[in-house]
Amino acid sequence: MFKKILIANRGEIALRIIRTCKEMGIKTVAVYSTADKDALHVRFADEAVCIGPPPPQESYLNIANIIAAAEITGADAIHPGYGFLAENAHFAEVCADHGIKFIGPQPEVIRIMGDKALAKRTMKAAGVPVVPGSDGPVETLEEAKKIAKAIGYPVMIKASAGGGGKGMRIVEKEEDLEHLWNIAKKEAKAAFGNDAMYIEKFLKNPRHVEIQIMGDQYGHVSHLSERDCSIQRRHQKLVEESPSPALNQELRERIGEAAVKGAKYVNYESAGTMEFLLDEDGNFYFIEMNTRIQVEHPVTEEIFFYDLIKEQIKVAAGIPVSGRFYYPKERYAMEVRINAEDPFNDFMPSPGKITSFHKPGGHGVRVDTHAYAGYVIPPYYDSMIAKLIVSDFSRKGVINKMLRALEEFVIEGVKTTIPFHIRLMQHPEFVKGNYNIRFLEIYGDELLKP
């Protein structure tokens, strides 16, 4: 087992990893930018190293500084968390070159599954259902027109290196293709330095369902069933729950088996998430894989009482997984993301000083956060400041508990998304489990009016 792990991240995920390391008797090293000198992950790690000024490129994305911090503190492994360098194959290779274990999948797997077009081709070869579309990046507008005509409108243009909804456009009819193609390419180039695009059939009212998997170094893969992530805004997840209201056990088993088949095909190691779109007829299609721990991993942890970070560390140290398939049994969980944003002003970011902070409590209530009264939310990073996770023995019980916990959650000094979530938990269609990825498009006027 590792003696010391450096956490190459910040915020709640850095704190989350530190907690598990301490419980495992492993020393921890925090890295931080000058903007995060007063952050809790810096306070609670055994050691802390400043790696640069606030801009991410000069600190949390600065590979040389992170490796130097690992070397001077004697860390024998690095956990990247999510975001930043978590899905950077080059970073994983640099770690290996310096004799430091990267807690995540192999660099070549990150590279394959991080390229959406290549990942889709790979999963198709593995026998996993994929959305109809181009087999790889589409080189020209003329080729794009041919493919779109063949699969039928509406189609989705997507950046091959994309994420977070950038470089993505829905094209309803042929005459709109050229204009939206050019916009998406420019956006992808600016966001990722890569304007390669691919095209797939646009499914009008799908749900977004993901399967949590855990693979080891010996070819074994376990899955821990699904999370439904369909409540989204501009392709960014806002709420996640398990089990999905849309799955029966037969469909749950089929989608779980497909996820394991895909993971085994690429010899996947560590925690990962196979993401699928589920249409109204119960057909599911692979869309991408996240080769890291997910923001919403606590949902699965609360369903199964299973520490995914601990399992990641054990797998990286060479300990095998069980190979079991886990299914929810009379246990429900839900997570909402509390962002420092004004939901009634187009989710405008709201950095600044938190003047008052009170977390909810009680049975089945978990808050993962790095925020506290007096904490100054910096403007340089993601606006998420907390995750509220609740669990119970029924979906109705979870919603009632979430509503109670949200009403108990006090954050003053900045705007947050708490009022939006309170409204959502009372929306009759959400309460019935009747939602898809277009929920906010349909009901946004009533949920987001001031």
C-alpha positions as CSV (number, residue, x, y, z in Angstrom):
1,M,0.0,0.0,0.0
2,F,1.1,3.6,-0.7
3,K,2.8,5.5,2.1
4,K,2.0,9.0,0.9
5,I,-0.5,10.3,-1.7
6,L,-0.5,13.8,-3.3
7,I,-3.9,15.1,-4.3
8,A,-3.6,17.0,-7.5
9,N,-6.8,18.9,-7.0
10,R,-8.7,21.4,-4.8
11,G,-12.0,22.0,-3.2
12,E,-14.4,19.3,-2.0
13,I,-12.9,16.5,-4.0
14,A,-9.4,17.1,-2.5
15,L,-10.9,17.1,1.0
16,R,-12.9,13.9,0.1
17,I,-9.7,12.1,-0.9
18,I,-7.8,13.3,2.2
19,R,-10.5,11.8,4.5
20,T,-10.3,8.3,2.9
21,C,-6.5,8.4,2.9
22,K,-6.4,9.2,6.6
23,E,-8.9,6.4,7.3
24,M,-6.5,4.1,5.5
25,G,-3.4,5.3,7.4
26,I,-1.9,6.9,4.3
27,K,-0.1,10.3,4.6
28,T,-1.4,13.1,2.3
29,V,0.0,16.1,0.4
30,A,-2.2,19.0,-0.7
31,V,-1.2,21.3,-3.5
32,Y,-2.7,24.7,-3.7
33,S,-2.6,28.0,-5.6
34,T,-2.1,31.3,-3.8
35,A,-5.9,31.8,-4.1
36,D,-6.5,28.7,-2.0
37,K,-4.0,29.3,0.8
38,D,-6.9,29.3,3.3
39,A,-8.7,26.3,1.9
40,L,-9.7,23.3,4.0
41,H,-7.8,20.8,2.0
42,V,-4.6,22.7,2.7
43,R,-5.4,22.7,6.4
44,F,-6.3,19.0,6.8
45,A,-3.6,17.4,4.7
46,D,-0.4,16.3,6.4
47,E,1.7,18.5,4.2
48,A,0.9,21.3,1.7
49,V,2.9,22.8,-1.2
50,C,2.0,26.0,-3.1
51,I,2.3,25.3,-6.8
52,G,1.6,28.7,-8.3
53,P,-0.6,31.7,-8.7
54,P,-4.4,31.5,-9.1
55,P,-4.8,30.8,-12.9
56,P,-5.2,27.0,-13.4
57,Q,-2.6,26.9,-16.2
58,E,-0.1,28.2,-13.7
59,S,-1.1,26.0,-10.8
60,Y,-3.5,23.0,-10.9
61,L,-2.7,22.3,-14.6
62,N,1.1,22.9,-14.1
63,I,2.4,19.4,-14.5
64,A,6.0,20.3,-13.7
65,N,5.1,22.0,-10.4
66,I,2.9,19.1,-9.3
67,I,5.5,16.5,-10.0
68,A,8.1,18.6,-8.2
69,A,5.8,18.8,-5.2
70,A,5.4,15.0,-5.2
71,E,9.2,14.5,-5.4
72,I,10.1,17.0,-2.6
73,T,7.5,15.5,-0.3
74,G,8.3,11.8,-1.2
75,A,4.8,11.0,-2.4
76,D,4.6,7.6,-4.1
77,A,1.2,8.1,-5.7
78,I,-0.9,11.0,-7.1
79,H,-4.7,11.1,-7.0
80,P,-6.0,13.5,-9.6
81,G,-9.7,13.8,-8.4
82,Y,-11.9,15.0,-11.2
83,G,-11.4,17.9,-13.6
84,F,-8.0,19.6,-14.1
85,L,-5.5,16.7,-15.0
86,A,-7.7,13.8,-14.1
87,E,-8.2,12.7,-17.8
88,N,-4.9,13.9,-19.1
89,A,-3.0,10.9,-20.6
90,H,0.3,12.9,-20.8
91,F,0.1,13.6,-17.0
92,A,-0.4,9.9,-16.3
93,E,2.7,9.1,-18.5
94,V,4.8,11.8,-16.7
95,C,3.8,10.3,-13.3
96,A,5.0,6.8,-14.5
97,D,8.2,8.3,-15.9
98,H,9.0,9.7,-12.4
99,G,8.1,6.4,-10.6
100,I,4.9,7.8,-9.1
101,K,1.7,5.8,-9.4
102,F,-1.2,7.6,-11.1
103,I,-4.4,6.6,-9.4
104,G,-6.5,6.1,-12.5
105,P,-6.5,4.2,-15.7
106,Q,-3.6,3.6,-18.0
107,P,-2.5,6.5,-20.3
108,E,-3.5,4.7,-23.5
109,V,-7.0,4.0,-22.2
110,I,-7.4,7.7,-21.1
111,R,-6.4,8.6,-24.6
112,I,-8.7,6.2,-26.4
113,M,-11.8,6.9,-24.2
114,G,-11.1,10.7,-24.0
115,D,-11.5,11.1,-27.7
116,K,-15.3,10.8,-28.2
117,A,-15.1,9.6,-31.8
118,L,-12.4,7.0,-31.1
119,A,-14.3,5.9,-27.9
120,K,-17.4,5.4,-30.0
121,R,-15.6,3.3,-32.6
122,T,-13.9,1.3,-29.8
123,M,-17.2,0.6,-28.1
124,K,-18.9,-0.3,-31.4
125,A,-16.1,-2.9,-31.9
126,A,-16.7,-4.2,-28.4
127,G,-20.4,-4.9,-29.2
128,V,-21.7,-2.0,-27.1
129,P,-24.7,-0.2,-28.7
130,V,-23.8,3.3,-30.0
131,V,-25.8,6.2,-31.3
132,P,-25.9,6.1,-35.2
133,G,-23.5,8.6,-36.7
134,S,-20.0,9.1,-38.2
135,D,-17.4,6.5,-37.4
136,G,-14.8,9.2,-36.6
137,P,-14.1,12.9,-37.1
138,V,-15.8,14.4,-40.1
139,E,-13.3,16.3,-42.2
140,T,-15.4,18.5,-44.4
141,L,-18.8,20.2,-44.5
142,E,-19.7,18.2,-47.6
143,E,-19.0,15.0,-45.7
144,A,-21.1,16.3,-42.8
145,K,-24.0,16.9,-45.1
146,K,-23.9,13.4,-46.5
147,I,-23.8,11.8,-43.1
148,A,-26.5,13.9,-41.7
149,K,-28.8,13.1,-44.7
150,A,-28.1,9.4,-44.3
151,I,-28.9,9.2,-40.6
152,G,-31.7,11.7,-40.8
153,Y,-32.3,15.0,-39.0
154,P,-32.2,16.2,-36.3
155,V,-28.5,15.5,-35.8
156,M,-26.0,16.6,-33.1
157,I,-22.6,18.1,-34.0
158,K,-20.0,17.3,-31.3
159,A,-16.4,18.3,-30.6
160,S,-14.3,15.1,-30.7
161,A,-12.2,16.4,-27.7
162,G,-15.3,18.0,-26.1
163,G,-16.9,18.1,-22.7
164,G,-19.1,20.4,-20.6
165,G,-21.4,21.1,-23.6
166,K,-18.8,23.1,-25.5
167,G,-18.4,22.6,-29.3
168,M,-21.9,21.0,-29.4
169,R,-24.9,22.0,-31.5
170,I,-28.2,20.5,-32.5
171,V,-29.1,20.8,-36.2
172,E,-32.8,20.5,-36.9
173,K,-32.7,20.9,-40.7
174,E,-30.2,20.8,-43.5
175,E,-30.2,24.6,-44.2
176,D,-28.9,25.2,-40.6
177,L,-26.0,22.8,-40.9
178,E,-23.3,25.0,-42.4
179,H,-23.9,27.9,-39.9
180,L,-23.9,25.7,-36.8
181,W,-21.0,23.6,-38.1
182,N,-18.8,26.7,-38.3
183,I,-19.8,28.0,-34.9
184,A,-19.2,24.6,-33.2
185,K,-15.8,24.2,-34.8
186,K,-14.7,27.7,-33.6
187,E,-16.0,27.0,-30.1
188,A,-14.2,23.7,-30.0
189,K,-10.9,25.2,-31.2
190,A,-11.1,27.9,-28.5
191,A,-12.0,25.5,-25.7
192,F,-9.8,22.5,-26.5
193,G,-7.3,23.6,-29.2
194,N,-8.9,20.9,-31.4
195,D,-11.7,21.5,-33.9
196,A,-12.3,17.9,-35.0
197,M,-16.0,17.2,-35.1
198,Y,-18.2,14.2,-35.4
199,I,-21.9,13.8,-36.1
200,E,-24.5,11.6,-34.5
201,K,-28.3,11.1,-34.5
202,F,-30.0,13.5,-32.1
203,L,-32.4,11.6,-29.8
204,K,-35.2,14.0,-28.9
205,N,-36.2,13.1,-25.3
206,P,-33.6,10.7,-23.9
207,R,-32.6,10.2,-20.3
208,H,-28.9,10.3,-19.4
209,V,-28.0,7.2,-17.5
210,E,-24.5,6.2,-16.4
211,I,-23.0,3.0,-15.0
212,Q,-20.4,3.2,-12.3
213,I,-17.6,0.6,-12.9
214,M,-14.5,-0.4,-11.1
215,G,-11.7,-2.4,-12.9
216,D,-8.5,-3.8,-11.6
217,Q,-5.1,-4.7,-13.0
218,Y,-6.1,-8.3,-13.7
219,G,-9.0,-7.9,-16.1
220,H,-11.8,-8.0,-13.5
221,V,-14.5,-5.4,-13.7
222,S,-17.3,-4.8,-11.2
223,H,-20.3,-2.5,-11.8
224,L,-22.3,-0.7,-9.2
225,S,-25.4,-0.1,-11.2
226,E,-26.7,3.2,-12.5
227,R,-27.1,6.9,-11.7
228,D,-29.7,9.0,-13.6
229,C,-28.2,12.3,-14.5
230,S,-30.9,13.7,-16.8
231,I,-31.6,16.9,-14.9
232,Q,-29.1,19.1,-16.8
233,R,-28.6,22.7,-17.9
234,R,-26.6,23.1,-21.1
235,H,-25.3,19.6,-20.8
236,Q,-24.1,20.3,-17.2
237,K,-25.5,17.9,-14.6
238,L,-27.5,19.5,-11.7
239,V,-29.1,16.5,-10.0
240,E,-28.2,12.8,-9.9
241,E,-30.1,9.9,-8.4
242,S,-30.1,6.1,-8.1
243,P,-31.9,3.9,-8.9
244,S,-33.2,5.6,-12.0
245,P,-37.0,5.9,-12.2
246,A,-36.8,4.8,-15.8
247,L,-35.1,1.4,-15.4
248,N,-36.7,-2.0,-14.6
249,Q,-34.4,-4.8,-13.4
250,E,-34.2,-6.4,-16.8
251,L,-33.0,-3.2,-18.5
252,R,-30.7,-2.4,-15.5
253,E,-29.0,-5.7,-16.0
254,R,-28.6,-5.3,-19.8
255,I,-27.1,-1.8,-19.5
256,G,-24.8,-2.8,-16.7
257,E,-23.6,-5.8,-18.7
258,A,-22.9,-3.6,-21.7
259,A,-20.9,-1.2,-19.6
260,V,-18.8,-4.1,-18.2
261,K,-18.2,-5.5,-21.7
262,G,-16.9,-2.1,-22.9
263,A,-14.6,-1.7,-19.9
264,K,-13.2,-5.2,-20.2
265,Y,-12.6,-4.6,-23.9
266,V,-10.1,-1.8,-23.1
267,N,-8.7,-3.5,-20.0
268,Y,-10.0,-0.7,-17.8
269,E,-8.4,-0.1,-14.4
270,S,-9.7,2.2,-11.6
271,A,-13.1,3.9,-11.2
272,G,-14.8,5.0,-14.4
273,T,-18.3,5.8,-15.7
274,M,-19.9,4.5,-18.9
275,E,-22.5,7.0,-20.0
276,F,-25.5,6.1,-22.1
277,L,-28.6,7.8,-23.6
278,L,-31.8,5.9,-23.0
279,D,-34.6,6.6,-25.4
280,E,-38.4,6.4,-24.8
281,D,-38.5,2.8,-26.1
282,G,-35.9,1.5,-23.7
283,N,-33.1,1.4,-26.2
284,F,-29.7,2.6,-24.8
285,Y,-26.7,4.0,-26.6
286,F,-23.1,4.6,-25.4
287,I,-22.1,8.2,-25.7
288,E,-18.9,8.6,-23.7
289,M,-16.7,7.3,-20.8
290,N,-15.4,9.4,-18.0
291,T,-12.0,7.9,-17.0
292,R,-12.0,9.3,-13.5
293,I,-14.1,9.5,-10.3
294,Q,-17.3,11.5,-10.9
295,V,-18.6,14.5,-9.1
296,E,-21.7,12.4,-8.3
297,H,-19.9,9.3,-7.0
298,P,-21.4,9.7,-3.4
299,V,-24.9,8.7,-4.8
300,T,-23.5,5.2,-5.4
301,E,-21.6,5.2,-2.2
302,E,-24.7,5.9,-0.2
303,I,-26.7,3.1,-2.0
304,F,-24.1,0.4,-1.4
305,F,-22.1,1.7,1.6
306,Y,-19.0,1.5,-0.6
307,D,-16.1,3.9,-0.5
308,L,-15.2,4.4,-4.2
309,I,-12.1,6.4,-3.4
310,K,-10.8,3.7,-1.1
311,E,-11.4,1.1,-3.9
312,Q,-9.5,3.3,-6.4
313,I,-6.5,3.4,-4.1
314,K,-6.6,-0.3,-3.4
315,V,-6.9,-1.1,-7.2
316,A,-3.9,1.2,-7.9
317,A,-1.9,-0.7,-5.3
318,G,-2.6,-4.0,-7.0
319,I,-5.5,-5.3,-5.0
320,P,-8.2,-7.0,-7.1
321,V,-11.9,-6.1,-7.3
322,S,-14.6,-8.6,-6.5
323,G,-16.0,-8.7,-10.1
324,R,-19.5,-8.6,-8.6
325,F,-22.4,-6.8,-10.2
326,Y,-24.1,-4.6,-7.5
327,Y,-27.8,-3.7,-7.8
328,P,-29.9,-1.4,-5.5
329,K,-32.1,-3.1,-2.9
330,E,-34.6,-0.9,-1.2
331,R,-32.2,1.9,-1.0
332,Y,-32.4,5.3,-2.8
333,A,-30.1,8.2,-3.0
334,M,-30.0,11.6,-4.6
335,E,-27.4,14.4,-5.0
336,V,-27.8,18.1,-5.8
337,R,-24.9,20.4,-6.7
338,I,-24.9,23.6,-4.7
339,N,-23.2,26.2,-7.0
340,A,-22.3,29.8,-6.2
341,E,-24.5,31.0,-9.0
342,D,-27.7,33.0,-9.3
343,P,-30.3,30.5,-10.8
344,F,-32.7,33.4,-11.5
345,N,-30.2,35.4,-13.5
346,D,-29.1,32.8,-16.1
347,F,-26.9,31.0,-13.4
348,M,-24.5,33.9,-13.2
349,P,-21.4,33.0,-11.1
350,S,-21.4,34.6,-7.7
351,P,-17.9,34.5,-6.2
352,G,-17.2,36.3,-3.0
353,K,-17.2,35.9,0.8
354,I,-19.6,33.5,2.5
355,T,-20.8,35.4,5.6
356,S,-22.9,32.7,7.1
357,F,-22.8,28.9,6.5
358,H,-24.9,26.2,8.2
359,K,-25.0,22.6,6.9
360,P,-28.1,20.5,7.2
361,G,-27.8,17.3,9.3
362,G,-29.9,14.3,10.4
363,H,-30.1,10.7,9.4
364,G,-29.2,9.9,5.8
365,V,-27.9,13.4,5.1
366,R,-24.3,14.0,3.8
367,V,-22.7,17.2,2.8
368,D,-19.4,17.2,0.8
369,T,-18.0,20.7,0.9
370,H,-14.9,22.8,1.3
371,A,-16.8,25.9,2.2
372,Y,-17.3,27.5,5.6
373,A,-18.3,30.9,7.1
374,G,-15.7,33.4,6.2
375,Y,-14.5,31.4,3.1
376,V,-13.9,33.5,0.0
377,I,-15.0,31.8,-3.2
378,P,-12.4,32.6,-5.8
379,P,-13.5,33.5,-9.3
380,Y,-10.9,31.3,-11.1
381,Y,-12.4,27.9,-10.7
382,D,-15.6,25.9,-10.9
383,S,-18.5,27.5,-9.0
384,M,-19.6,24.3,-7.1
385,I,-19.2,24.8,-3.4
386,A,-21.1,21.8,-2.0
387,K,-22.8,18.6,-2.8
388,L,-25.9,17.6,-0.7
389,I,-26.5,13.9,-0.8
390,V,-29.5,12.2,1.0
391,S,-30.5,8.5,1.2
392,D,-33.7,6.7,2.3
393,F,-35.7,3.6,1.6
394,S,-38.0,5.1,-1.1
395,R,-37.7,7.7,-3.8
396,K,-40.5,9.7,-2.1
397,G,-38.6,9.5,1.2
398,V,-35.4,10.8,-0.6
399,I,-37.3,13.8,-2.1
400,N,-38.9,14.7,1.2
401,K,-35.6,14.4,3.0
402,M,-33.8,16.5,0.3
403,L,-36.4,19.2,0.5
404,R,-36.0,19.4,4.3
405,A,-32.2,19.4,4.1
406,L,-32.2,22.2,1.4
407,E,-34.5,24.3,3.6
408,E,-32.1,23.8,6.5
409,F,-29.0,24.7,4.4
410,V,-28.0,28.3,5.0
411,I,-25.4,30.0,2.8
412,E,-25.3,33.8,3.0
413,G,-23.1,36.4,1.3
414,V,-23.3,34.9,-2.2
415,K,-26.1,33.6,-4.4
416,T,-26.5,29.9,-4.6
417,T,-28.6,27.3,-6.5
418,I,-30.4,26.2,-3.3
419,P,-33.7,28.0,-4.2
420,F,-33.8,26.3,-7.6
421,H,-33.4,22.9,-6.1
422,I,-36.1,23.6,-3.5
423,R,-38.5,24.4,-6.4
424,L,-37.4,21.3,-8.4
425,M,-38.0,19.0,-5.4
426,Q,-41.7,20.2,-5.4
427,H,-42.3,20.0,-9.2
428,P,-45.0,17.4,-9.8
429,E,-43.3,15.9,-12.9
430,F,-40.0,15.6,-11.2
431,V,-41.7,14.0,-8.1
432,K,-43.3,11.5,-10.4
433,G,-39.9,10.7,-12.0
434,N,-41.2,11.9,-15.3
435,Y,-38.2,13.8,-16.7
436,N,-35.5,13.7,-19.4
437,I,-32.5,15.8,-20.4
438,R,-34.9,18.5,-21.8
439,F,-36.6,19.0,-18.5
440,L,-35.3,22.5,-17.9
441,E,-36.0,23.5,-21.5
442,I,-39.7,22.5,-21.0
443,Y,-40.2,23.7,-17.4
444,G,-37.4,26.4,-17.1
445,D,-39.9,29.3,-17.1
446,E,-41.6,28.2,-13.9
447,L,-38.5,26.9,-12.2
448,L,-36.2,29.8,-13.0
449,K,-38.4,32.9,-12.8
450,P,-37.3,35.3,-10.0
